[in-house]
């Protein structure tokens, strides 16, 4: 598709509002997905670390009790 001016490009033949809203909402959703994935990964690592620490303490306690 060839546009004669930047104004025509932004207008997209009268469908500019829908085109740019769809692009914008897609980018926002991708950014939120990336942030949420990063947040979940950090939360998983914290939970795993806590579980391993808990298991280590239980094992040490069992060894002391014997």
N, C-alpha and C positions, 0 to 999 in steps of 0.2 A: 504494500500500500504506500502510495506516495502523497505527501502533503505539501501544499503550496506555501504554508507558513506555520509558525509555531502555534498560532491561535487555532488553526484547523487541526493541528496535532492534538492539542489539549481538548478540543471539542469532540474529536473522534466522530465526526459526522452526526452530531446530535446525541451520541451515546456516551459522551465523555464522563458524565457523572457516574454512570453505572460501571464503566470500564475502570475508572480510577478508584471508585469505592471497592470494587472487587479486588483490584491489585493491593490496595491499602489494607483491606481486611485480611487478605491472604498473608501478607507480610507480618501483620500484627499477630495472627494466629501462629505462624511459624516461630516468631520471636518468643511468644508465650510458651510454646511447646519446648523450645530449646532451654528456656529458663527453668521450666518445670522439670525437665529431664535432669538438668544439672542439680537442682534442688533435691530431687528424689535420690540421685546418686550419692550426694553428700549425706543425706539422711540414712541411707542404707549402710554406708561405711561407718557412721556413728553407731548404729544399732549393732552391726557386726562386731565392732570393737568392744562395745559394752557386753555383748554376749560372751565373747572370748575372755574378757576380764573376769566375768562372773564365773565361767567354767574354771578358770585358773584358780580363783579364790576357793571354789568348792573343792578342787583337787588338793590344794594345799591344806585345807581344813581336814580333809579325809586322811591325809598323810600324817598330820599332827595327832589325830585321834587314835591312830594305830599304835 
